[in-house]
Amino acid sequence: MGAMDDEGFEALWRAQFQAVARTATAITGSSQDGAELAQEAFARAYQHWRKVSQMERPDSWLHKVAANLAISQQRRSRLGRGPSAERTVEGPEPPDEDLLTSLRALSPAQRAVICLRFYLDWSVEDVAEALHKRPGTIRALTHQGMQRLRADLKKEPQDE
């Protein structure tokens, strides 16, 4: 890569790293995993920079890659072959533990769709394109995930 290409990549990194890390964190439930997955997404962008730099929305591509990496990680962790998904999100604002617990109970695909739709405010079509699924599948995953979240979050706390 030339100096101009490096500057373009660095500008993208400065502008988008935190947002991509937040997306991955929202899906995995771990800020450490989110940051690592964002780094991996940017490493892949760097490897394919000629192609990525020509895209209309390279930031969208990065979120897509991070989301797919997060989904894969969640699947591996459910099978006992990856990092634990039980770590909590760390950051300046304490997370809503009930929401995090409910999000962790969703399937990786439901969690990714919910995070992309409502955390990043992406359209059904944008999420479908990012996750390589049909819009109808995205709507179904959104519906299923939201039903489960509503049911979990409506439960009264158990007296101990």
Beta strands, then each sheet from edge to edge (+ up, - down):
end
